[in-house]
Amino acid sequence: MPYISLIERKGIEKGIEQGIEQGRTVTLAKLLQLKFGALAEQYEVRLKNANEAELDLWTERVLFAESVDAVFA
């Protein structure tokens, strides 16, 4: 088994975390588009810059919100 340094391992873990977060962002964007139609640029920017807590909150809200504004309120 090849040796992986601590620095390499941390880099791999960070890459995995970023990939998971990116996947969550893409999934939420798709849900929003399916429910409300094309997203305004302001919402695309917010999604792109969202942290984990925001993604969690917005993902929950998309189920019951009656508008895209309500998701991001």
N, CA, C and O atoms as a GROMACS GRO file, in nm:
protein
  292
    1MET      N    1   0.085  -0.117   0.000
    1MET     CA    2   0.000   0.000   0.000
    1MET      C    3   0.090   0.124   0.000
    1MET      O    4   0.182   0.133   0.081
    2PRO      N    5   0.065   0.219  -0.089
    2PRO     CA    6   0.149   0.338  -0.096
    2PRO      C    7   0.131   0.425   0.029
    2PRO      O    8   0.024   0.430   0.089
    3TYR      N    9   0.239   0.492   0.064
    3TYR     CA   10   0.238   0.582   0.179
    3TYR      C   11   0.170   0.713   0.140
    3TYR      O   12   0.200   0.772   0.035
    4ILE      N   13   0.078   0.758   0.223
    4ILE     CA   14   0.013   0.887   0.203
    4ILE      C   15   0.048   0.974   0.323
    4ILE      O   16   0.020   0.938   0.438
    5SER      N   17   0.108   1.088   0.296
    5SER     CA   18   0.148   1.176   0.404
    5SER      C   19   0.025   1.241   0.467
    5SER      O   20  -0.084   1.242   0.410
    6LEU      N   21   0.045   1.294   0.584
    6LEU     CA   22  -0.063   1.363   0.655
    6LEU      C   23  -0.116   1.480   0.574
    6LEU      O   24  -0.237   1.504   0.571
    7ILE      N   25  -0.028   1.551   0.507
    7ILE     CA   26  -0.068   1.665   0.424
    7ILE      C   27  -0.153   1.617   0.307
    7ILE      O   28  -0.255   1.677   0.274
    8GLU      N   29  -0.110   1.507   0.245
    8GLU     CA   30  -0.188   1.452   0.134
    8GLU      C   31  -0.325   1.404   0.182
    8GLU      O   32  -0.427   1.426   0.116
    9ARG      N   33  -0.328   1.338   0.297
    9ARG     CA   34  -0.453   1.288   0.352
    9ARG      C   35  -0.549   1.403   0.382
    9ARG      O   36  -0.668   1.395   0.353
   10LYS      N   37  -0.497   1.510   0.440
   10LYS     CA   38  -0.581   1.629   0.469
   10LYS      C   39  -0.634   1.688   0.339
   10LYS      O   40  -0.750   1.731   0.332
   11GLY      N   41  -0.551   1.691   0.236
   11GLY     CA   42  -0.595   1.743   0.106
   11GLY      C   43  -0.705   1.658   0.046
   11GLY      O   44  -0.801   1.710  -0.011
   12ILE      N   45  -0.690   1.528   0.058
   12ILE     CA   46  -0.793   1.437   0.007
   12ILE      C   47  -0.923   1.457   0.082
   12ILE      O   48  -1.030   1.465   0.021
   13GLU      N   49  -0.916   1.466   0.214
   13GLU     CA   50  -1.036   1.486   0.295
   13GLU      C   51  -1.104   1.618   0.260
   13GLU      O   52  -1.227   1.624   0.250
   14LYS      N   53  -1.025   1.723   0.242
   14LYS     CA   54  -1.082   1.853   0.205
   14LYS      C   55  -1.150   1.845   0.069
   14LYS      O   56  -1.258   1.901   0.049
   15GLY      N   57  -1.087   1.776  -0.025
   15GLY     CA   58  -1.146   1.760  -0.158
   15GLY      C   59  -1.278   1.685  -0.153
   15GLY      O   60  -1.373   1.719  -0.223
   16ILE      N   61  -1.284   1.582  -0.069
   16ILE     CA   62  -1.408   1.506  -0.054
   16ILE      C   63  -1.517   1.595   0.004
   16ILE      O   64  -1.630   1.594  -0.044
   17GLU      N   65  -1.485   1.671   0.108
   17GLU     CA   66  -1.582   1.762   0.170
   17GLU      C   67  -1.632   1.865   0.069
   17GLU      O   68  -1.752   1.893   0.064
   18GLN      N   69  -1.543   1.920  -0.010
   18GLN     CA   70  -1.583   2.018  -0.110
   18GLN      C   71  -1.674   1.954  -0.215
   18GLN      O   72  -1.770   2.016  -0.261
   19GLY      N   73  -1.644   1.832  -0.253
   19GLY     CA   74  -1.727   1.761  -0.350
   19GLY      C   75  -1.867   1.735  -0.297
   19GLY      O   76  -1.965   1.749  -0.370
   20ILE      N   77  -1.875   1.697  -0.172
   20ILE     CA   78  -2.006   1.674  -0.110
   20ILE      C   79  -2.086   1.803  -0.105
   20ILE      O   80  -2.204   1.805  -0.140
   21GLU      N   81  -2.022   1.911  -0.062
   21GLU     CA   82  -2.092   2.040  -0.055
   21GLU      C   83  -2.135   2.087  -0.194
   21GLU      O   84  -2.245   2.141  -0.210
   22GLN      N   85  -2.051   2.068  -0.292
   22GLN     CA   86  -2.087   2.106  -0.429
   22GLN      C   87  -2.207   2.025  -0.477
   22GLN      O   88  -2.296   2.078  -0.543
   23GLY      N   89  -2.208   1.898  -0.445
   23GLY     CA   90  -2.321   1.813  -0.483
   23GLY      C   91  -2.450   1.857  -0.417
   23GLY      O   92  -2.556   1.855  -0.479
   24ARG      N   93  -2.443   1.897  -0.291
   24ARG     CA   94  -2.561   1.946  -0.221
   24ARG      C   95  -2.611   2.075  -0.285
   24ARG      O   96  -2.732   2.095  -0.298
   25THR      N   97  -2.519   2.161  -0.325
   25THR     CA   98  -2.556   2.287  -0.389
   25THR      C   99  -2.625   2.262  -0.522
   25THR      O  100  -2.727   2.324  -0.552
   26VAL      N  101  -2.570   2.172  -0.601
   26VAL     CA  102  -2.629   2.139  -0.731
   26VAL      C  103  -2.768   2.078  -0.713
   26VAL      O  104  -2.861   2.112  -0.786
   27THR      N  105  -2.782   1.990  -0.616
   27THR     CA  106  -2.912   1.926  -0.591
   27THR      C  107  -3.016   2.029  -0.548
   27THR      O  108  -3.129   2.027  -0.596
   28LEU      N  109  -2.978   2.119  -0.457
   28LEU     CA  110  -3.071   2.222  -0.412
   28LEU      C  111  -3.110   2.314  -0.528
   28LEU      O  112  -3.227   2.350  -0.542
   29ALA      N  113  -3.014   2.351  -0.610
   29ALA     CA  114  -3.044   2.436  -0.727
   29ALA      C  115  -3.144   2.366  -0.818
   29ALA      O  116  -3.236   2.430  -0.870
   30LYS      N  117  -3.126   2.237  -0.839
   30LYS     CA  118  -3.218   2.161  -0.924
   30LYS      C  119  -3.358   2.158  -0.864
   30LYS      O  120  -3.456   2.177  -0.936
   31LEU      N  121  -3.369   2.135  -0.734
   31LEU     CA  122  -3.499   2.135  -0.667
   31LEU      C  123  -3.568   2.271  -0.680
   31LEU      O  124  -3.688   2.279  -0.708
   32LEU      N  125  -3.492   2.377  -0.660
   32LEU     CA  126  -3.547   2.512  -0.672
   32LEU      C  127  -3.596   2.538  -0.814
   32LEU      O  128  -3.704   2.594  -0.833
   33GLN      N  129  -3.518   2.498  -0.913
   33GLN     CA  130  -3.557   2.520  -1.053
   33GLN      C  131  -3.682   2.439  -1.089
   33GLN      O  132  -3.769   2.489  -1.160
   34LEU      N  133  -3.690   2.317  -1.042
   34LEU     CA  134  -3.806   2.235  -1.071
   34LEU      C  135  -3.933   2.293  -1.008
   34LEU      O  136  -4.041   2.287  -1.067
   35LYS      N  137  -3.919   2.348  -0.888
   35LYS     CA  138  -4.036   2.399  -0.817
   35LYS      C  139  -4.075   2.540  -0.860
   35LYS      O  140  -4.194   2.571  -0.871
   36PHE      N  141  -3.975   2.626  -0.883
   36PHE     CA  142  -4.003   2.768  -0.906
   36PHE      C  143  -3.962   2.819  -1.044
   36PHE      O  144  -3.989   2.934  -1.077
   37GLY      N  145  -3.898   2.737  -1.124
   37GLY     CA  146  -3.850   2.783  -1.254
   37GLY      C  147  -3.707   2.835  -1.245
   37GLY      O  148  -3.639   2.817  -1.144
   38ALA      N  149  -3.663   2.899  -1.352
   38ALA     CA  150  -3.525   2.949  -1.359
   38ALA      C  151  -3.495   3.042  -1.241
   38ALA      O  152  -3.578   3.124  -1.202
   39LEU      N  153  -3.376   3.027  -1.187
   39LEU     CA  154  -3.335   3.108  -1.073
   39LEU      C  155  -3.272   3.239  -1.118
   39LEU      O  156  -3.196   3.244  -1.214
   40ALA      N  157  -3.306   3.344  -1.046
   40ALA     CA  158  -3.241   3.473  -1.070
   40ALA      C  159  -3.095   3.463  -1.029
   40ALA      O  160  -3.058   3.383  -0.944
   41GLU      N  161  -3.013   3.544  -1.091
   41GLU     CA  162  -2.869   3.541  -1.064
   41GLU      C  163  -2.839   3.561  -0.915
   41GLU      O  164  -2.746   3.499  -0.863
   42GLN      N  165  -2.916   3.646  -0.848
   42GLN     CA  166  -2.890   3.670  -0.705
   42GLN      C  167  -2.899   3.541  -0.624
   42GLN      O  168  -2.823   3.523  -0.528
   43TYR      N  169  -2.990   3.451  -0.660
   43TYR     CA  170  -3.003   3.325  -0.588
   43TYR      C  171  -2.894   3.227  -0.626
   43TYR      O  172  -2.847   3.150  -0.542
   44GLU      N  173  -2.852   3.229  -0.751
   44GLU     CA  174  -2.741   3.144  -0.792
   44GLU      C  175  -2.614   3.182  -0.716
   44GLU      O  176  -2.537   3.096  -0.675
   45VAL      N  177  -2.592   3.312  -0.699
   45VAL     CA  178  -2.476   3.361  -0.625
   45VAL      C  179  -2.484   3.318  -0.479
   45VAL      O  180  -2.385   3.273  -0.421
   46ARG      N  181  -2.602   3.331  -0.419
   46ARG     CA  182  -2.619   3.289  -0.279
   46ARG      C  183  -2.593   3.140  -0.262
   46ARG      O  184  -2.530   3.099  -0.165
   47LEU      N  185  -2.642   3.060  -0.356
   47LEU     CA  186  -2.616   2.917  -0.349
   47LEU      C  187  -2.468   2.887  -0.358
   47LEU      O  188  -2.415   2.805  -0.283
   48LYS      N  189  -2.402   2.952  -0.451
   48LYS     CA  190  -2.259   2.928  -0.473
   48LYS      C  191  -2.176   2.963  -0.350
   48LYS      O  192  -2.074   2.899  -0.322
   49ASN      N  193  -2.219   3.065  -0.276
   49ASN     CA  194  -2.142   3.112  -0.160
   49ASN      C  195  -2.195   3.061  -0.027
   49ASN      O  196  -2.148   3.102   0.079
   50ALA      N  197  -2.293   2.971  -0.030
   50ALA     CA  198  -2.357   2.924   0.093
   50ALA      C  199  -2.265   2.835   0.175
   50ALA      O  200  -2.180   2.763   0.123
   51ASN      N  201  -2.286   2.842   0.307
   51ASN     CA  202  -2.216   2.749   0.395
   51ASN      C  203  -2.308   2.630   0.423
   51ASN      O  204  -2.422   2.626   0.377
   52GLU      N  205  -2.258   2.535   0.498
   52GLU     CA  206  -2.332   2.411   0.524
   52GLU      C  207  -2.465   2.437   0.596
   52GLU      O  208  -2.567   2.376   0.561
   53ALA      N  209  -2.465   2.526   0.693
   53ALA     CA  210  -2.588   2.556   0.766
   53ALA      C  211  -2.694   2.617   0.676
   53ALA      O  212  -2.812   2.584   0.687
   54GLU      N  213  -2.652   2.707   0.588
   54GLU     CA  214  -2.746   2.769   0.495
   54GLU      C  215  -2.805   2.665   0.399
   54GLU      O  216  -2.925   2.665   0.373
   55LEU      N  217  -2.721   2.578   0.348
   55LEU     CA  218  -2.769   2.474   0.258
   55LEU      C  219  -2.871   2.384   0.328
   55LEU      O  220  -2.972   2.347   0.269
   56ASP      N  221  -2.845   2.350   0.453
   56ASP     CA  222  -2.940   2.269   0.531
   56ASP      C  223  -3.074   2.340   0.545
   56ASP      O  224  -3.179   2.282   0.520
   57LEU      N  225  -3.069   2.466   0.585
   57LEU     CA  226  -3.191   2.543   0.606
   57LEU      C  227  -3.270   2.558   0.478
   57LEU      O  228  -3.391   2.534   0.477
   58TRP      N  229  -3.206   2.595   0.370
   58TRP     CA  230  -3.275   2.616   0.243
   58TRP      C  231  -3.331   2.486   0.186
   58TRP      O  232  -3.437   2.485   0.124
   59THR      N  233  -3.259   2.375   0.209
   59THR     CA  234  -3.308   2.247   0.160
   59THR      C  235  -3.437   2.209   0.233
   59THR      O  236  -3.530   2.156   0.172
   60GLU      N  237  -3.444   2.236   0.362
   60GLU     CA  238  -3.567   2.210   0.437
   60GLU      C  239  -3.679   2.302   0.389
   60GLU      O  240  -3.793   2.258   0.370
   61ARG      N  241  -3.648   2.427   0.369
   61ARG     CA  242  -3.750   2.525   0.330
   61ARG      C  243  -3.809   2.499   0.192
   61ARG      O  244  -3.926   2.528   0.168
   62VAL      N  245  -3.729   2.445   0.100
   62VAL     CA  246  -3.776   2.427  -0.037
   62VAL      C  247  -3.898   2.334  -0.041
   62VAL      O  248  -3.979   2.344  -0.134
   63LEU      N  249  -3.911   2.247   0.054
   63LEU     CA  250  -4.024   2.153   0.056
   63LEU      C  251  -4.158   2.222   0.077
   63LEU      O  252  -4.259   2.180   0.021
   64PHE      N  253  -4.159   2.328   0.158
   64PHE     CA  254  -4.285   2.389   0.198
   64PHE      C  255  -4.304   2.533   0.149
   64PHE      O  256  -4.414   2.588   0.158
   65ALA      N  257  -4.198   2.594   0.100
   65ALA     CA  258  -4.205   2.733   0.057
   65ALA      C  259  -4.296   2.750  -0.064
   65ALA      O  260  -4.303   2.664  -0.151
   66GLU      N  261  -4.363   2.863  -0.066
   66GLU     CA  262  -4.452   2.892  -0.178
   66GLU      C  263  -4.385   2.983  -0.281
   66GLU      O  264  -4.442   3.010  -0.387
   67SER      N  265  -4.265   3.031  -0.250
   67SER     CA  266  -4.189   3.112  -0.344
   67SER      C  267  -4.040   3.095  -0.318
   67SER      O  268  -3.999   3.054  -0.209
   68VAL      N  269  -3.962   3.127  -0.418
   68VAL     CA  270  -3.816   3.118  -0.400
   68VAL      C  271  -3.770   3.220  -0.296
   68VAL      O  272  -3.674   3.196  -0.223
   69ASP      N  273  -3.838   3.334  -0.288
   69ASP     CA  274  -3.803   3.434  -0.185
   69ASP      C  275  -3.819   3.376  -0.046
   69ASP      O  276  -3.738   3.404   0.043
   70ALA      N  277  -3.923   3.294  -0.026
   70ALA     CA  278  -3.947   3.234   0.106
   70ALA      C  279  -3.835   3.136   0.144
   70ALA      O  280  -3.802   3.122   0.262
   71VAL      N  281  -3.778   3.070   0.045
   71VAL     CA  282  -3.667   2.978   0.074
   71VAL      C  283  -3.549   3.053   0.130
   71VAL      O  284  -3.488   3.010   0.228
   72PHE      N  285  -3.517   3.166   0.070
   72PHE     CA  286  -3.399   3.242   0.107
   72PHE      C  287  -3.423   3.350   0.212
   72PHE      O  288  -3.330   3.423   0.248
   73ALA      N  289  -3.545   3.362   0.261
   73ALA     CA  290  -3.579   3.467   0.359
   73ALA      C  291  -3.505   3.447   0.490
   73ALA      O  292  -3.521   3.526   0.583
   0.00000   0.00000   0.00000
